[in-house]
Amino acid sequence: MKPHWRAALRLASRQLALSPEAFWRLSLAEWRALAEAPSAPVLDRAALDALIARFPDDPIPWETP
């Protein structure tokens, strides 16, 4: 097995939890979609809370006392 396939299979099994059988059934397009890095950083809970604090929603008129 060539080194690049070993690395791909290692990524699939360790980080994506795919079995070898599932890995080999993937199309190239499916593999690329699973293996590519996210295009933007993922918003974690702390960042979401910071955004909520910075940009609070307006109160809903019928829910305010």
Secondary structure by P-SEA (a helix, b strand, c coil): ccaaaaaaaaaaaacccccaaaaaaccaaaaaaaccccccccccaaaaaaaaaaccccccccccc
